[in-house]
Amino acid sequence: MILYDAHHLAPCYAVRLLLGYLGLTAEIRPVDVYPGRQNRSEDFLAINPLGTLPVLIDGAHVITDWQEILAHIALTYGRAWYPAHDSALIGWLGLARDLDASAGLARMSDTFGAAGDAVAARTRGNALFDEVERRVWFAERAGQDWLTGGAHPTIADIACFVCIAPCEDGGLSLRDRPALRRWCDRMRFHPGFVAMSGIFPPMANTAR
Amino acid sequence: MTMLEPGKWYAIAADHDLPHNHIYRTALGGHELAVWRSSDGGVHVWQNRCPHRGVRFSLGEVVADELRCQYHAWRFATSGACTFIPAQPDMKVPGTIRAVVWPVALSGGMVWTGIDPAGSPPALPTGAIVRAIPVSQPASVIAQALADTPLAGLTLIVQPQDQESAIVRGIAGDGDLARADRMLTALRRRIEQTA
């Protein structure tokens, strides 16, 4: 597999995170989006005319949608991470797109000057965070650790996590969302977790 | 600077907010707090600030019975005393390096703290602890709204966070958490829209 990647983009992180959890490796080809705008170069547009990242090439497959990449990797290499029996998967993936367009946009606006209405994005992001907080809190009461139930996270958790965990970059906060903070910890402590800028790996097992 | 009433106990978390190996984060009366549970089940309420470089403890990690700061991995025992500085592993850590430790009481399924709190926290009725709801209005506004229009079946307490926000906590006497949640989120909408 070849992954065209920009480290700081949440959708790219989602793919790296799924690869980590599944113990897979891909050849990472970094693309300098900020400030280099390499994603608008003719070379990159020849691969993905939309100029978006990530892009995954796996054999004959060239996939340019981040959630389709997650689905492809899960269906091909770790089917349990794509809970096809659970219609909530569709809801969570859609919600994750909304999160990326709100909390994610606020983060890209504040950190990289991306175009868009960051104030409106934060308002929408806060409303979505409140709803995810409510769902996760009640899931915990029912003994469920993950968004779609089951014994481990799925691509639903990954898609939402990458938009929620780095939210303070975009002026949102998890302080008064304790269930989301616990869920983020569960993601961090799940075997195979990989970190990114601002999202710390577990350090409990490092030597004193 | 504080907006807290000395001698009073304030509920700042529910028991279920504190799984092992987790650092809960909240604010009380303008003070940021980090709350964590050691392996003996004890709960610790600290100012959310490492005495070294001021980084929030809630970014760090619980390691056995110590809290480790994310920044330079200084470790702090349950007493608040710094026990180990990785950059100077052979140095005996001066006793003056300490986290700021707050009083703590566990009662009624809640974690309580305050400034020189006296006696025991107030007794709560039996029931289920409802989901805590943050509200972007001062505690006084929320308390007035609750006094004007009590919510049937709920015993509620308000945690002042800062001058502009508070958290509503409480007990549902009938144990119906979903009903309580609908009532409290409606209360939140009403207070935030009308204020």
Interface residues (C-beta under 8 A of the other chain):
Chain A: R134 W137 F138 E140 R141 L174 R175 D176 P178 R181 R182 D185 F189 F200 P202 M203 A204 R208
Chain B: A13 H16 D17 P19 N21 H22 Y24 R25 T26 A27 L59 E61 V62 V63 R68 Q70 A73 F84 P86 R131 A132 P134 Q161 S165 I167 L177 A178 D181 T185
